[in-house]
C-alpha cells in the first residue's frame, strides 16, 4: 500500500472514531424530549449548501422560494414548527400543533398566488401525493421538493421523485 493510501485510511479512521465518540456522549444537557416536533427550515433544490450540527453534516437545498416563511407565518397567524418551500408552493406545520401532536400526521400545503398565501389543504404526511391530489397548478418537481414522503425509498419509484439518501 502506498504512503498516500495509508495516510488517507488513517485519517478516515481517526475521523470515524471522533464522530463515534461525539455521538456516544452521555452529557445530560444533550437529552431531548420524546415529543419534540420536527424543526425543518429548508427550501427546495436548486443548489446545495451544507449545514453542520454537533454530530453530523446535513445537505440542505438552497432557497428558491417565491415567498417567505415570515409572510406565511403572518398569513397563518401563528409561528410555524417547520416550513419547506419551492417556488410558490410550501408545506408547513404550525409550531403549536408540532409541539402538541403525538404522531403529527397533518401537514398543510399552501400556494403563493399574486403575492398572497392561500391554504390548499391538510394532507397526511405519511402518504405519498400526486399533483392531481393537491392542485392542477403544482408541478411534480415542486411537489417532490415540499413533500418528503414522495422522496422516501418507499414511494420514490411510484412518485418519480429522486429519493433522499
N, C-alpha and C positions, 0 to 999 in steps of 0.2 A: 504494500500500500504506500502511496506517495505521502510525503510530509504534508501536503496541502489537504489531502483527503483525511488524514489522521487528525489534523488540526480542526477541520470542519466538523468531524464527528465528535471531537472533544468539546467543542463549543456548543454543539447541539445538545450533547448530554448534560452539560452544565446548565444550559438554559432550561431544559426539561426538569432538572432537579430543582432549580429555583422556582419554577412555576408550580411544581408539585408541592413544594414547601409552603408557598404563599396560599395555595388552595386548602391546605390542611391546617391552617391556623385555628387555634382554639380560643382566640380572643373573643370574649363575650360581647364586645362592642360591635362585632360584625353580625350578631344574631339578627334574623329577620322574622317578621310576623308571617305566619302561615296564611293569613288572609290578605296579604299585600296584593294590590292590584297592579296590572301592567302599567308602566310609565314610559311608553314609547313616544318619541317625538321625532319622526322621520318623514321625509318626503320621498316621492318615487324616483326611480333611477333616471339619471342622465349621465352623471359621472359619480365616482365613489370617493368618499372621504373616510378616514379611519378615526374612530373614537376609542380611546383607551380607558379601561377601568382598572381597578387594582388587580384583577385576576385575569383579564383577557382583553383582546383587541377585537372589536366588532366592526365589520364594514357596514357603513350606513350610506344610503344613496344621497346624493346632493339634491338640494331643493329645486324643483321646477313647478312649484305650486303657484297658481294664479292668485290665490287668496292668501290670507294669513291665519295662523292659529288664533291670534288676538281678535280678528274680525269674526271668526266662527264662535269664539267664546262669547263675544258680545251678542251675537245672534241667538245663541243657546240660552244665555242669561245666567250661566254658572261656569266655574272653572272646568277644564277638561282633564280627564285622567290619562287619556292618550289621544293622539292626533296623527293620522297618516294621510298625506295629500299627494295627488298627482294632477297636474294641470288644474282643471276646475272641479275636481272630484276629491272628496275626503271621506274617510271613515274615522269615527271617534266614539269615545265613551266619556260620559261626564265623570268628574272626579268623585262626586258623592256616590254614584252608582258603583264605580270601580272599587271604592273602599267598603261598601256595604254588601255587595253581592257575594254569593259563595262561589259559583262557577262562572259568573259573568258571561252568560250566553249572548246577550243582546248587544249588538254594535250598530250604530246608526251611520247611514251613508247620507252625505249632503252634496249638493251641487251648487257651484257659484254661477249664478245667472245674472248677467248685466250688473255685476258688482255686488250682488246680494246673495247670501247663502240661502238655500232652500232645502228643507229636510226632505229626503226621498223616502226614507223608511228605516225601520229597525229590522235587522236580519240576524239569524243565528250564526255566530262566528265559527261554529264547529261544522258548518255546512259549506260546500262549495257554491259559488254563484255564477250564473251566466249573465251576459249583458241583458238578455231578454227578461230576466227576473228582476233586474234593477231599473233600467231605463233604456229606451232605444237610443238615447244620446251618448251613453258611456261606451268608450272603446274597450275592446278586450285588453289592450295594453294598460289602460288606466285601472281597470278592474283587477288585473294581475298585481299592479303596484299597491293598491289600497286594501286588498283583501288577501291576507296572508294564508288563509286556508287554501286558496286556489294555487298557491305556490308550494303547498306541503307535498311530501313524497306520495301521500295517499291519493291526492287529487290532481297533481300536475299533468299527468298523461291525459286525463279527461278534459281539463280546462285549457291545455295548451300553454300554460304559464311555465316559465323557467323555474325549476324547483329551487327552494332555499337550500343552502348547504348546511 
